[in-house]
Amino acid sequence: MNKRFIGLDVHQNVIYVTILSITDGTVEQYQISTQERDLNGFLATLNPGDEVALEATRGSNFYVDQISWRVAKVAVANPSKMKTNKNAKNDRNDSLALALQLANGTLPTVWVPEQETRQDRELIRHRMNTVQEQTRLRNRIRASLAEHGLSWRGSDIQSAGAQLFLAKLSIRLPEVTRGILADQLARLNFLGGRLQQIEQVIEVRAARWPQLSLLMTIRGINVLTAFTILATIGRIDRFPNAASLANYSGLVPREYSSGGKSRYGGITKAGSKALRWALTEAVQSLCRVDGPYRNLCKRLDRKKKGKGISATACARKLLESIWCMLTRSETFRLSEPGLIEEKARRREQRLNAARTVVQARQERQREFLISQLATLQDLACRGAQMPVPTKLLASFGRSLAETG
C-alpha cells in the first residue's frame, strides 16, 4: 500500500491539502471548500494507511472526528511551536510543513481528548461565561445606581435585602432608568436560574470521574473545582512528572537565560484559565488552616511578595500534590476525616437531587424530539410536495438516542 502523509491547513471556508506519497515520491497539492459535498469527496479518497496532520484551531475537533476512523493516525499540531516558512507564509507552505514534519517525526502535537472529556470542558467554559455575564450585569446595575447618587453596600445585589432596597428606591429613579433596572434584574435572575441548571448537570457528569473522591479529600475542593481540574487535566499518565503538569497549567515562571545568566518573570499563563481558577479557589481554604500551605504564604508575605504571588506559589504546590495523588491513587496527606465525611454526605444529597431534575429535563427533551421526528417523517411521506433530507431525519434519530 502507498504510504501517504497528508497536511491539512484548515480555514473557515477552505482547506488546503498537501499529500506526500513516500512510495512514488510525489507531492500533490490542491484546495477544497469546507462545504459538505467537497469535504465528503475528500474523505472518500483517504486510505486506511494514511497519516494526517492539521493545526489545533477552532473546529479542528470536528475534522479529527471525521478523519480518525478512516486513517491510521491523526496528529493535531501545536501552532505556536510549528516551524513554518517565515519568508513565504501561505496556505500552500503551511500544509506542506504539516505533511513534512509529520513524515520526519518532528511535528509538535497536542493531546486530543475523547468526546466525553471535550463535553465536560465545554460545560466548564459555558459556566464560566455565564458567571462572567452575571458579573457584568451586576457592575452595570451598580454603575447605573451611582449615576443617580445611590449605591448598595452589600456584596450580593441579588440578595433579598438588595431586592428590597432596589424596590424602595425605584420611585427615586427616572422612568427610563427604572425600566432599564427592571430589565437588568430580570436578566440577572434568568442567568441565576441557568447557572443552577448548569451546576446540576455538572453534579451528574462529575460522578463519571472515579478520581473525584480523591480530590475532594483536599480542603477547599468541592465537586465543581474537582470536576474542573479533572476535565482540564484529562489523563494523568500523559504527564511524566509533576513539573510537566505545572508547566501545562501555566503556573511556572517565564525564563530568560543566556550566557550563564538567568532571569525569571511572571507565570506563563500558557494553560487553562479554568484550571488556575480552581487551584486558586482551593488554596484560599488551605491557607486559612495550619499546615505547609499557610506556612508558605507567611514565608512569602515576610518577603513582601504580595498575596497574588503567594496564592500562585501555593496553587503550583497543590497541583504537584494532585499529580502525586492521581498517579498513585492516594488521598491527600493533610486530609481531615470529619470534613471528608461531611463533603461526601452533602455531595450525595446534591447528586440525588440533581439526577432527579436532569432526568426530568431529559425526558422533556426526548418528548420534544419525538414530536419533531414525527413531524419530519410526516413531511417526508408527502414526497415531492415537501421533501425532507434523509440526513436531517438521521440527525434527529441520533439526538433521540443520546437523550436516552
N, C-alpha and C positions, 0 to 999 in steps of 0.2 A: 504494500500500500504506500502511496506517495505521502511522505511526511511533510506537513504544512504548518507554518507558523503565521498566524493572522493577527494584524494590528488594526484596531477599530478606533478612529478618532471621532467620538460621538458628540454631536451638537443637537440643538433642539429640533432642527428641520432636516439635517443631513448627517450622513455617516460616511467618512472617508475610509476606504478599505485598502489594506496592503496585504497581499498574500505571498509569502516566501515559500517556494517549493524546494525542499532540500534535495530530493531525488534527482530532479532535472535541472536544478539551479536557476529557476526562473523567478521573476518578480512581476506580480500583476497588481496594478493599482487602478481603482475606479471609485466613483462616488454614487451612493444611493440615497434616496429620501427615507425619512422615518415613517412614511405612510405605511399602513398595514400591508398593502399588497406588495410593495417593494421589499419591505422587511421580511415577509414570509418567503418571497422569492430568494432572498439571500440565505435565509436559514435553511432552505431546501438544498443549497449547494454544499453545506457543511458535511464533513466526513467524520466518522467515529474516532479516527486517529488524530484529528486536528487539535492544535493548541491555540487558544485565542487570548488576546490581551486587550484591555481597554482601561482608560483612566477612571479613577473614582470621582465621579461628578454627579450632579443631580439627575436621578433617573437611571444611574448605572445598575442598580439592583434589578431593575426590570429586565435589562438585557442579559444580566447574569442568569436570571431565572429562565429566560427563553433559550439561552445557548447551552447552559451547563450540561443538560441531559443529552445533548446531541453530539458533544465532542469529548475528547479525552481530558482536557483541562481548560479552565478559565481562570486567568490571573487578572486581578484588579490592581493597577499601578497607583502608587502614591505620586500625584502630580508635582508635589513640592520637592521630590527627590529625583525626578526624571531628568535624564541627560538628553537635551534636545539641541538642535542646530540653532544657536542664538543669532547667527547672521541671516538665516533664511527660515524663520519660523512660520510655517503654514500647515494646513491640514495634511497635505501630502507627506511632508517630512515628519510630522508628529506621528502619523500612523506607521510610517516606516521605522521610526525609532522604537515604537512599541514592539513591532514584529522582530526587529533585530535584537533588542535587549532580552526579549523572551527566548529567542533562539539560542543566544550565548549564555543565558542564565544569570544576567546582571540586572534584571528588571526589579526595581524596588516595589514590593507589593504590600497591600494592606489585607487584614483579615476580613472576610465576608461572613457575617453571622447568618445563622439559619433564619427561616421565615418567622418563627415564633419570637426569637430574640429581637428581630427588627420591629415586630409589632409592639413589643414591650418598650423599646426605645422611642417609637413613635408616640406611644401613650405618655411617656415621661415628658417629651417635648411639648405635647399638647397641654399637659397640666401646667408646665412652666409658662407657656404662652398665656393661658387663662389667668394665672396668678399675676403676671405682668400687666395684663389688661385691667384686672381689678385694681392694681396699684395706681395705674394711670388715671382711672376714673376717680379714685379717692383723692388723688392730688388735684384733679380738676375741680372737684367739689370744694375742697379746702381753698383753692385759689379763687373760686367764684365767691365764696363767703368773704374772703379777705378783701375783695373789691368793694364790699359794702360794709367794711369795718366789723365783720363778725368772724368768729373762729370757734372751733371745737377743740377743747384742751385734751380730751381723751385720746387714746391710741387707736380705738376701733370706731370708725364712723358708721359702721353697720350695727353697732350695739343698740340695745333698747333705749339706753339713756341718750345716745346720739339721735335716734329717730324721734324721740320726744322733743329734744332740743330743736331739731330742724322743723318739726311741726309747729312749735310755738313761734319761731322766728319767721316763718313763711309769710306772715302778714306784714312784716317789715321790709320784704323784698319787692322790687318792681315786678310787674306781671310777667314780662318776658323771662326774667331770672327765675321766677317761681316755676314756669313751665320747663325751663332747662334743667333746674334742680330735680324736679319730679321725674323727668326723663332719665337723668343720670342715676338717680336712686333705683328706678325700675330696672335699668340695665345692670346695676350693681347686684341687685337681688337675683336677677336671672343668672348672672355669672356665678353667684354663690351656689345656686342650685345645680348648675352644670358641674362646678368643681366637686360638689358632693357626689354626683353620679360618677365622675371620673375616678375619684378615690375609691368608690365601691368596686369598680372594675379592677382597679389596682389590687385591692384586697383579694379578689378572687384569683387574678392571674399570678399574684405573688406566691400563692400556695403551690404553684408548679415547681418552684425552686427549692430543692431539698436542702440547700445551704442556708436558707433564710433563718432557720432556728439558730444556726451557729453565729451569724452576725448579730442576731438580737440578744445574744449574751453580753454584748457591749453596751454599757450605759450610754444613753443618748441616741441609740439606733433603734428606730421603730420599723414598722412594715414598709412605709414609704421610702425611708432612706436606705434600708437594706435592699429593697427591690431596685432602687436606682443604682446602687453600687453593683449589684449582680448583673443587671441587664447591660450596664455600660462596660463592665469588665468582660463579660461573656465567659469563655472557657479559661480557667486559671492556668491550665497547663501550657498555654501559649506564651507565658512569661517565665523565662528560665530562673529569674531571681526577683527579689523584692525591689531592687533598684530599677529593673526594667519596667515594672509596673508603675513605680513612681515617675519615671520618665514618660510613660504613656499618658499619665494623668496630667502632665504639665506642671507638677509641683516641684520640679527641680530648677535650680537657678541657671540662668544663661551663663555661658562660659566664654571668655575671650583669652586665649592662650597663644603666645608666640614668643620665640626666643628665650624660653625659660621663664617668662613672666606670665602670671595668670591673674585674671580679674573676673569677678563674678557679679552679675546683675540681678534683676528681679526674676521671678519664676517665668518659665517659658509660656505657660498657659496653652500648651500645644494640644492638650487632650480635651476631654468633655467638660463643659462648664457644669453640667448636672452632677457629675462625679465630684468635682471640687466643692460644690454646694453641699452635697450630702455629707462629705467628710467634715466640712467646717461646722455643720449643724451638730454633728456627733461630738466633736471635741469641745464645744462650748459646755456641754454637760460634764464631760470628763475633767475639764479644768476646774470645776467647782468642788470636786472632792479630792481628798488627799491621795497622792499617787505620783507616778513618774510624769504624767502629762501636766499636772499642776506644777510640779517642780520645774519642768522645762519652761513653762510660761513665766514663772517667777524669775528663773535664771536669765531669760531673755529680757524681761522687764527691767531687771537691775542693770542690764547693758543698754537700756533705753532704746530697744529695738522697735517698740510700739506694738499695739495689740494685733495689728494686721499681720506682721511678721511672725509673732508668737503663734497666732492661730494657724498660719500656713505651715510652720515647722511642726506643730502638733498634728496637723492633718496628714503630713507626709509620714510621720512616725506611726500614726494609726493605720495608714494604708499599708505600710510594710508589715505591721502586725496582722492585718487582714490577709495579706498574701500567705503568711505562715499558717493562719487558721484554715484557709481554704485548701492549701496544698496538703496539710497534714490532717485535715478534718478534726481540728481541735477547737474547743471552746476558748473564749477569751480568758487569759490567765488572771485578770483582775475582775472577773465576773462576780456578781453578788447574787447568791441563790434566791433570796427573797424577791429581789427585783425581777429575776428571770421568771419566777412563778407568776408574779403579777402581770408581767408582759404577756405570757402565754395565755393566761386566763382572759385578759382583755382582747387579745388577738382572736381567740376562739369565738368570743361573743360577736365581735365586728365581722368576722368571716361568715358566720352563720347568717347574720342579718344581711350582709352584702350579697350572699348567694341567693337568698330569697328574692331580693329586689332585682338582681341581674337576671335571674331565671325568668321572672315575670316580664321583664323588659324584652328578653329574647323571644319569649312566646308571642308577645305582641308583634314584634318584628316578623316572626315566622308567619303569623296570620296575615300580615300585610303583604308579604311576599307571595303567599299562596293566592291571595286575591289578585295581585298584579299578574302572576303567572297564568291564572285562569283567563284574565282579560287578554293577554298576549296570545294564548292558544286559541281563544275565540276569534281574534282578529286574523290569526294565521289560517284558520279554517275557511275564511271568506275568500281565500285565493287571490285572484288578480285584483279584486276590489281594493284590498288594503294589505299588501304582502308585509310580513314581519320577518326580518332577518333571522336565520336559524341561530346565528351566534348570539343574538340578543336573548333568545329563548334559552340557550345553553348557559349564558351568564347568570340568568335568574335561577336556573336549576342549581348552579354551583353555590350561589348565595343562600339558597334554601337549605342546601346540605350543610353549609357552615354554621347555620343558626340552630342546628340540632335535628 
